[in-house]
Amino acid sequence: MRPLEGITILDLTRLLPGPYGTMLLGDLGAEVIKIEEPEQGDYARWYPPHIQQIGSRHLLLNRSKKSITLNLKKPEGRSILLKMVEKGADVLIEQFRPKVMDRLGVGYKDLEKVNPRLIYCSLTGFGQDGPYRDLAGHDINYIGIGGILGLTGPQGGPPALPGIQIADLVAGGLYSVIGILAALMARQKTGRGQFVDISMLDGVVSLIPDAAALFFAEGESPRMGERRLTGGLPQYQTYRTQDGKYLAVGALEDKFWANLSRALGRPEWAHQVPKEREPRTQEIKEEMTRIFLTKPREEWLEILMKEDTCVTAVHSVEETFKDPQVLHRKMLVEIQHPKAGRIRQIGVPIKFSETPGEVRTPAPEIGEHTEDILEGLGYNRETIDRLRKEGVIR
C-alpha cells in the first residue's frame, strides 16, 4: 500500500510547476490522469534535451501517470471531463490563467455541481484576484516581485539568477501538493471538496522569512551580499580551491567556527566570531580566500569533514548523482521506458516506514490511456472512433 492509493487526480497542467507536484503525488500512489490537448500535448514532450527523441524533462516529470487526450474546446471533450469528475475524481489541478476554465464551462462552480467532493486546485502566477491577476509571467518575474532576486547576488553587483526555478518548483509545485493534501484532510471532516487558489507570487513571498523579519524589526531592506546568510560573513560563504572547484562553508555556530579556525591554522580566530559589517570580518574573509586556494578541494574535504566544521563540496549535477549519500538514499533510480530504454530518474524524496512511495511507471505516450479510460466511462468502440475523427481525442 502507498500513502495516496485510491485517490484519483485529473492533471491539466504542463511544463514544470504542476507536473512536478503531480509527479510527487503519483509517486506516493495517487492515480494521476494527465489530460492533454490532442495536437501537441504537454510541450515538455518535445523540448530538448532529448532521450531517443523524447523530451528528457517529460520523462522525469510525468512518470507515475496516465495520459488521455481531450479537446476541451469541443462540447464532447468537456462532456468527457465532466463525466470523469462525476465518476469519482478526487482532485483536479490546472494552471491556466484565471477564468479560462470558467469560460470553457468546466470551472470549479461547474464541476462541483456534479461532484461536491471534488478538490479543485488552480495554480497561477499571481492568483485568482488582484491587479496582476491576468498578467503573464515566468519564474524570474515571480522571484523578482517577491524579493528573492533582490536578495541574491554579490555585494554591489547585479541580481543573480538561482540555479533552479524556485517559484515553479517550490511556490508552485510543492505548495500545490500541500494545498491538495490539506484539502483532502479537510474533506475527511466535512465531506465536501473546495477550491484551492495557489499563487506562485504568494509562495515566493512566504519564502523570505529571514529578510522579512529584519525588515519588520528594523525597517531595513536587506541588500545583496551583506547579511549573515547572503554573503556578509566569512563563516557562511563559498570559497574557491586550488583546483578551481568550490567549498561551501556553513560554520555559523560558535563551536563550528572554532573547529574551522583551528583546522585552518588560525586558532586565534576561534573566540572572535566575525560579525556583519565589521572591518575585521572582511579581513578574515580575504585571509580565508587565500588559505583555501592553497589546497585542492578533496584535500580540504579530507581535513574539514572530520572536524565538525559544516564544510562540504559545491557539486556539479554530475557530482551530485555520484555522491555516496545521494546514492545511499536512493535519490537516483533507473526505470525501463518502452522507447527511451533504461533511463535515470530522481528518486522519491519522502521516505515512509510503512507505505513507501516509488517511481511506479515511466512517463506515458501522449494519449496512451485514452481508450482504456473512455471504455471505463462507458464509451463503446464506435463512439471512440468517431471522437477521434472529430478531433475530440487523438
C-alpha positions as CSV (number, residue, x, y, z in Angstrom):
1,M,0.0,0.0,0.0
2,R,1.1,3.6,-0.8
3,P,0.0,6.7,1.1
4,L,-2.3,8.1,-1.6
5,E,-3.7,4.8,-3.1
6,G,-7.3,5.3,-4.0
7,I,-7.0,9.0,-4.8
8,T,-7.7,10.0,-8.4
9,I,-6.2,13.2,-9.7
10,L,-7.1,14.9,-13.0
11,D,-4.0,16.8,-14.1
12,L,-4.5,19.6,-16.7
13,T,-1.0,21.1,-16.1
14,R,2.0,21.3,-18.3
15,L,5.7,22.2,-18.4
16,L,7.2,22.5,-14.9
17,P,5.1,23.7,-11.9
18,G,2.0,21.5,-11.9
19,P,3.7,18.4,-13.4
20,Y,6.3,18.5,-10.7
21,G,3.7,18.5,-8.0
22,T,1.6,15.8,-9.6
23,M,4.7,13.7,-10.1
24,L,5.2,13.7,-6.4
25,L,1.6,12.7,-5.8
26,G,1.8,10.0,-8.4
27,D,5.0,8.6,-6.7
28,L,3.0,8.5,-3.5
29,G,0.4,6.3,-5.0
30,A,-2.3,8.6,-6.4
31,E,-3.7,7.7,-9.8
32,V,-2.8,10.8,-11.8
33,I,-4.5,11.1,-15.2
34,K,-2.7,13.6,-17.4
35,I,-5.3,15.4,-19.6
36,E,-3.6,16.8,-22.7
37,E,-4.8,18.6,-25.8
38,P,-4.8,16.2,-28.8
39,E,-2.5,18.1,-31.1
40,Q,0.6,18.9,-29.1
41,G,0.0,17.7,-25.6
42,D,2.4,18.9,-22.9
43,Y,5.1,21.0,-24.5
44,A,7.7,19.3,-22.3
45,R,7.3,16.2,-24.5
46,W,9.1,18.0,-27.4
47,Y,11.5,20.3,-25.6
48,P,15.2,19.5,-25.6
49,P,17.3,17.8,-24.3
50,H,16.0,14.5,-25.7
51,I,16.5,10.8,-25.0
52,Q,15.6,8.8,-28.1
53,Q,13.7,11.9,-29.4
54,I,11.6,12.2,-26.2
55,G,11.9,15.3,-24.0
56,S,14.0,14.3,-21.0
57,R,12.0,16.7,-18.8
58,H,8.8,15.0,-19.8
59,L,10.3,11.6,-19.0
60,L,11.2,12.8,-15.5
61,L,8.2,15.0,-14.6
62,N,5.4,12.7,-15.9
63,R,6.3,9.3,-14.5
64,S,3.8,7.5,-12.4
65,K,0.9,9.0,-14.5
66,K,-1.5,8.0,-17.2
67,S,-2.4,10.1,-20.3
68,I,-5.6,10.9,-22.1
69,T,-6.1,13.5,-24.8
70,L,-9.2,15.8,-24.7
71,N,-10.1,18.8,-26.8
72,L,-11.9,21.0,-24.2
73,K,-12.9,23.5,-26.9
74,K,-15.3,20.9,-28.2
75,P,-18.5,20.1,-26.4
76,E,-17.9,16.4,-26.3
77,G,-14.4,17.0,-24.8
78,R,-15.9,19.0,-22.0
79,S,-18.6,16.3,-21.6
80,I,-16.0,13.6,-21.1
81,L,-14.2,15.7,-18.5
82,L,-17.5,16.3,-16.6
83,K,-18.1,12.5,-16.7
84,M,-14.6,11.9,-15.3
85,V,-15.2,14.3,-12.5
86,E,-18.7,12.8,-11.8
87,K,-17.4,9.2,-11.7
88,G,-15.3,9.9,-8.7
89,A,-12.3,12.1,-9.3
90,D,-10.9,13.4,-6.0
91,V,-8.8,16.3,-7.3
92,L,-8.5,18.4,-10.4
93,I,-5.4,20.6,-10.9
94,E,-5.0,23.1,-13.7
95,Q,-2.6,26.1,-14.4
96,F,-4.5,28.2,-16.9
97,R,-4.9,31.9,-16.4
98,P,-7.8,32.8,-14.1
99,K,-11.3,32.2,-15.5
100,V,-10.2,30.2,-18.6
101,M,-11.8,27.1,-17.3
102,D,-14.9,29.0,-16.4
103,R,-15.2,30.3,-19.9
104,L,-15.0,26.7,-21.2
105,G,-17.8,25.7,-18.9
106,V,-15.6,23.4,-16.7
107,G,-14.6,25.7,-13.9
108,Y,-15.0,24.9,-10.2
109,K,-18.6,26.0,-10.0
110,D,-19.5,23.8,-12.9
111,L,-17.6,20.8,-11.6
112,E,-18.7,20.9,-8.0
113,K,-22.3,20.5,-9.2
114,V,-21.6,17.0,-10.5
115,N,-19.1,16.2,-7.7
116,P,-19.3,18.2,-4.5
117,R,-16.4,16.3,-3.0
118,L,-14.0,17.5,-5.8
119,I,-10.9,19.4,-4.7
120,Y,-10.1,21.9,-7.5
121,C,-6.6,23.4,-7.4
122,S,-5.8,26.3,-9.6
123,L,-2.1,27.1,-10.0
124,T,-1.3,30.5,-11.4
125,G,1.4,33.1,-11.3
126,F,-0.4,35.8,-9.4
127,G,-3.6,34.1,-8.0
128,Q,-7.3,34.5,-8.8
129,D,-7.6,38.2,-7.9
130,G,-5.6,41.4,-7.6
131,P,-4.2,43.8,-10.1
132,Y,-1.7,41.3,-11.6
133,R,-4.2,38.5,-11.9
134,D,-4.2,38.4,-15.7
135,L,-0.5,39.1,-16.3
136,A,1.7,36.5,-17.9
137,G,4.9,35.6,-16.1
138,H,7.8,33.2,-15.6
139,D,9.8,32.2,-12.6
140,I,12.1,35.2,-13.0
141,N,9.1,37.6,-12.7
142,Y,7.7,36.0,-9.5
143,I,11.0,35.8,-7.7
144,G,11.7,39.4,-8.9
145,I,8.5,40.8,-7.4
146,G,8.6,38.5,-4.4
147,G,12.0,39.7,-3.2
148,I,14.2,36.7,-3.8
149,L,16.1,38.2,-6.8
150,G,16.8,41.3,-4.8
151,L,18.5,39.2,-2.1
152,T,20.6,37.1,-4.4
153,G,23.9,38.1,-5.8
154,P,27.3,39.6,-4.8
155,Q,27.6,42.9,-2.8
156,G,27.4,45.8,-5.2
157,G,26.6,43.5,-8.2
158,P,23.5,42.7,-10.2
159,P,20.9,40.2,-9.1
160,A,22.0,36.6,-9.8
161,L,19.6,34.1,-11.2
162,P,19.2,31.0,-8.9
163,G,20.2,27.7,-10.4
164,I,16.7,26.3,-10.1
165,Q,13.2,27.6,-10.7
166,I,12.2,28.4,-7.2
167,A,8.7,29.8,-7.9
168,D,7.8,27.0,-10.3
169,L,9.1,24.1,-8.2
170,V,8.5,25.3,-4.6
171,A,5.9,28.1,-4.6
172,G,4.1,26.3,-7.4
173,G,4.6,22.6,-7.4
174,L,5.2,21.9,-3.7
175,Y,2.7,24.4,-2.4
176,S,0.0,22.8,-4.7
177,V,0.8,19.5,-3.1
178,I,0.5,21.0,0.4
179,G,-2.8,22.6,-0.6
180,I,-4.2,19.4,-2.1
181,L,-3.2,17.2,0.8
182,A,-4.7,19.7,3.3
183,A,-7.9,19.9,1.4
184,L,-8.1,16.1,1.3
185,M,-7.7,16.1,5.1
186,A,-10.4,18.8,5.4
187,R,-12.8,16.7,3.2
188,Q,-12.5,13.8,5.7
189,K,-14.0,16.1,8.3
190,T,-16.6,18.0,6.2
191,G,-17.4,15.6,3.4
192,R,-17.0,18.4,0.9
193,G,-14.3,19.5,-1.6
194,Q,-13.2,23.1,-2.1
195,F,-11.3,25.5,-4.4
196,V,-7.6,25.8,-3.7
197,D,-6.0,29.0,-5.1
198,I,-2.2,28.7,-5.5
199,S,-0.3,31.8,-6.5
200,M,3.4,31.4,-7.2
201,L,4.0,35.0,-6.1
202,D,2.3,34.3,-2.8
203,G,4.5,31.3,-2.4
204,V,7.7,33.2,-3.2
205,V,6.8,35.9,-0.6
206,S,6.4,33.2,2.0
207,L,9.9,32.0,1.3
208,I,11.7,35.2,2.6
209,P,11.0,35.0,6.4
210,D,14.6,35.9,7.4
211,A,14.7,39.0,5.2
212,A,11.1,39.9,6.2
213,A,12.0,39.5,9.9
214,L,14.8,42.1,9.6
215,F,12.5,44.5,7.7
216,F,9.7,44.1,10.2
217,A,12.0,44.6,13.2
218,E,14.3,47.3,11.9
219,G,12.6,48.8,8.9
220,E,15.6,47.9,6.8
221,S,15.5,46.1,3.5
222,P,18.5,43.7,3.3
223,R,20.9,44.4,0.5
224,M,22.6,41.7,-1.6
225,G,25.7,40.1,-0.2
226,E,25.7,41.9,3.1
227,R,23.7,39.9,5.6
228,R,24.7,36.8,7.6
229,L,23.1,34.3,5.2
230,T,23.7,36.1,1.9
231,G,27.5,36.6,1.9
232,G,28.2,39.1,4.6
233,L,30.1,36.6,6.8
234,P,33.3,34.7,6.1
235,Q,31.9,31.7,8.0
236,Y,28.9,31.3,5.7
237,Q,30.4,31.6,2.3
238,T,31.7,29.7,-0.8
239,Y,35.5,29.5,-1.4
240,R,37.5,28.6,-4.5
241,T,40.1,25.9,-4.0
242,Q,43.5,25.3,-5.7
243,D,42.0,23.1,-8.4
244,G,39.3,25.6,-9.4
245,K,36.5,23.9,-7.5
246,Y,34.5,25.3,-4.6
247,L,33.7,24.6,-1.0
248,A,30.5,25.6,0.9
249,V,31.4,26.8,4.4
250,G,28.5,27.0,6.9
251,A,30.3,27.4,10.2
252,L,27.7,29.7,11.8
253,E,27.6,28.4,15.3
254,D,30.5,29.2,17.7
255,K,31.6,25.6,18.0
256,F,31.7,25.0,14.3
257,W,33.6,28.3,13.8
258,A,36.1,27.4,16.5
259,N,36.7,24.0,14.9
260,L,37.2,25.6,11.5
261,S,39.5,28.2,12.8
262,R,41.8,25.6,14.3
263,A,41.7,23.4,11.2
264,L,42.7,26.4,9.0
265,G,45.7,27.1,11.3
266,R,44.1,30.2,12.8
267,P,43.3,29.3,16.4
268,E,43.3,33.0,17.3
269,W,40.0,33.4,15.4
270,A,38.2,30.7,17.5
271,H,36.9,33.0,20.2
272,Q,36.4,36.1,18.0
273,V,33.4,35.1,15.9
274,P,33.1,37.5,12.9
275,K,30.1,39.8,12.9
276,E,28.3,41.5,10.0
277,R,29.7,44.8,8.7
278,E,32.9,44.9,10.8
279,P,36.2,45.8,9.1
280,R,37.8,42.7,10.7
281,T,35.2,40.5,9.1
282,Q,36.3,41.5,5.6
283,E,39.9,40.9,6.6
284,I,39.1,37.4,7.7
285,K,37.2,36.7,4.5
286,E,40.1,37.8,2.4
287,E,42.5,35.6,4.5
288,M,40.2,32.6,4.2
289,T,40.0,33.1,0.5
290,R,43.8,33.0,0.4
291,I,44.0,29.9,2.6
292,F,41.5,27.8,0.7
293,L,43.5,28.5,-2.5
294,T,46.4,26.6,-1.1
295,K,44.9,23.1,-1.4
296,P,42.6,21.2,-3.8
297,R,39.0,20.6,-2.9
298,E,39.3,17.0,-2.0
299,E,42.2,17.6,0.3
300,W,40.3,20.2,2.2
301,L,37.3,17.9,2.5
302,E,39.5,15.2,3.9
303,I,40.6,17.6,6.6
304,L,37.5,19.5,7.3
305,M,34.7,16.9,7.1
306,K,36.4,15.1,10.0
307,E,36.4,18.1,12.2
308,D,32.7,19.0,12.6
309,T,33.0,22.3,10.7
310,C,29.9,22.3,8.4
311,V,32.1,22.4,5.3
312,T,31.1,20.4,2.2
313,A,31.7,20.4,-1.5
314,V,29.9,22.5,-4.1
315,H,29.0,19.9,-6.6
316,S,28.2,19.9,-10.2
317,V,25.0,18.0,-11.1
318,E,27.2,15.1,-12.3
319,E,28.9,15.0,-8.9
320,T,25.6,15.2,-7.1
321,F,24.5,12.0,-8.7
322,K,27.7,10.3,-7.8
323,D,27.7,11.4,-4.1
324,P,27.6,8.4,-1.7
325,Q,24.9,10.0,0.5
326,V,22.6,10.7,-2.5
327,L,23.1,7.2,-3.8
328,H,22.6,5.6,-0.4
329,R,19.2,7.5,0.0
330,K,18.1,6.2,-3.4
331,M,17.8,9.6,-4.9
332,L,19.0,8.2,-8.2
333,V,16.9,5.4,-9.6
334,E,16.6,3.7,-13.0
335,I,13.4,2.5,-14.8
336,Q,12.6,1.0,-18.2
337,H,10.9,3.1,-20.8
338,P,9.4,1.3,-23.9
339,K,11.0,3.7,-26.3
340,A,13.8,5.5,-24.4
341,G,15.2,2.3,-22.9
342,R,16.8,2.3,-19.4
343,I,16.6,5.9,-18.1
344,R,17.7,7.5,-14.9
345,Q,15.3,9.4,-12.6
346,I,15.4,11.4,-9.5
347,G,14.2,9.3,-6.6
348,V,11.3,9.8,-4.2
349,P,12.4,12.4,-1.6
350,I,9.9,11.5,1.1
351,K,10.6,8.2,3.0
352,F,7.9,6.2,4.8
353,S,8.4,3.3,7.2
354,E,5.1,1.5,6.3
355,T,3.8,2.9,3.0
356,P,6.8,3.9,0.8
357,G,6.4,5.7,-2.5
358,E,8.1,4.7,-5.6
359,V,8.6,5.6,-9.3
360,R,5.8,3.2,-10.5
361,T,5.6,3.7,-14.2
362,P,7.5,5.5,-17.0
363,A,6.1,8.7,-18.5
364,P,3.2,7.8,-20.8
365,E,3.0,8.3,-24.5
366,I,0.6,11.1,-25.4
367,G,-2.9,9.7,-25.1
368,E,-1.6,6.3,-24.2
369,H,-4.5,5.5,-21.9
370,T,-7.3,7.4,-23.8
371,E,-9.2,4.3,-25.0
372,D,-8.9,2.5,-21.6
373,I,-10.2,5.5,-19.7
374,L,-13.1,6.1,-22.1
375,E,-14.1,2.5,-22.1
376,G,-14.1,2.7,-18.3
377,L,-16.5,5.6,-18.6
378,G,-18.8,3.5,-20.8
379,Y,-17.9,4.7,-24.3
380,N,-18.0,2.0,-27.0
381,R,-15.6,1.4,-29.8
382,E,-17.8,3.1,-32.4
383,T,-18.1,6.3,-30.3
384,I,-14.3,6.3,-29.6
385,D,-13.5,6.1,-33.3
386,R,-16.0,8.9,-34.0
387,L,-14.4,11.1,-31.3
388,R,-11.0,10.6,-32.8
389,K,-12.2,11.5,-36.3
390,E,-13.8,14.7,-35.0
391,G,-10.6,15.8,-33.2
392,V,-12.1,15.4,-29.7
393,I,-9.3,12.9,-28.8
394,R,-6.1,11.9,-30.6
